[in-house]
Amino acid sequence: MSMRELRRPHRLHSGDTVALVAPAGPVPEDLLDAGLAQLRSWGLHARVGKHVRDRHPRLDYLAGNDADRAADLQEAWCDPEVTAVFCVRGGYGSMRILDHLDWTEMAAAGPKVLAGSSDITALHDAFATQLGLVTVFGPMLATKAFVEDEAAREHLRRTLFQPESVTILTRSSAGALVRGRARGITYGGNLSIVAGSLGAPDAPTPPERGIAMLEDVTEDPYRLDRFVTQLLRAGWFDHAAGIALGSWTECGPLADVRAVMSDLLGGLGVPIMWELGFGHCPAQRTIPLGVAAELDTDAQRLSILQPALL
């Protein structure tokens, strides 16, 4: 399905029931409890998946086994009382559950909100391709980025409840890698996960005119080089009208990361924004994937032309 045709789910309201799932790494109990308390303060009723607090019996980087993590997501999405599904943390593992999901059944459940970031990029991609939905890339409930960062948490809340109030995304540190202005459909997410999805039969096709959004964490500059080179050779940027780069926390000296991006992407002839403020960073901005947006490097902003949610 073309990303131009993605449907926007409905916004949240106080009193809504939401579901919490752990499709990737193991979940810190204290942060999960604190995140739940925040959701309740927003007036939401939260249902925690039965396997959210599990640990994989052999692989300590996974929250429970693949079938159980997938079953939690499937059950949450298909529950008619649930209006949004929150992925409580990233890490790694979302890609492993994709083949365990019944997409026909999930499509029949109708549109609802999927929220999460980092490793959850694998689900954002799949939900765009399989369900034709706009999704929300933002801080996750059982992480310090949500529990301890009020600015990040409030930006997510406003995106979910008052999406028209967060249509301008900017940051004081943002700047132009390549100057210019461009319009397109937002796509992308976490760089290493996007690169890791290439070649899969259900890998999404980038929009015909897109704004590529990329960020990552704990990846050395040479590894970032490899991921971007892989995307370039696969044609992932071929229809990009512009590129917005987020945070590169613990990826080595920022000057080195900037040099990599400038060297590889600077010759594409499209505007490129540097350090827009989404991803693994303080005051993380929530971004919708699959919506029309305008990138303006001189104004240091990404303008969402249609609110993420109806």
Secondary structure, DSSP 4 states (H G I P E B T S, - for coil): --GGGPBPPPPP-TT-EEEEE-SSS---HHHHHHHHHHHHHTT-EEEE-TTTT---SS-TTSSS-HHHHHHHHHHHHH-TTEEEEEE---SS-HHHHGGGS-HHHHHHT---EEEE-GGGHHHHHHIIIII-B-EEE---TTSHHHHT-HHHHHHHHHHHH-GGGG-EEE-TT-EEEE--EEEEEEEEEEHHHHHHHTT-TTPPPPPSSEEEEEEEES--HHHHHHHHHHHHHTTTTTTEEEEEEEEEETSS-HHHHHHHHHHHHGGG-S-EEE--S-SSSTTPPPEEESSEEEEETTTTEEEESS-S--
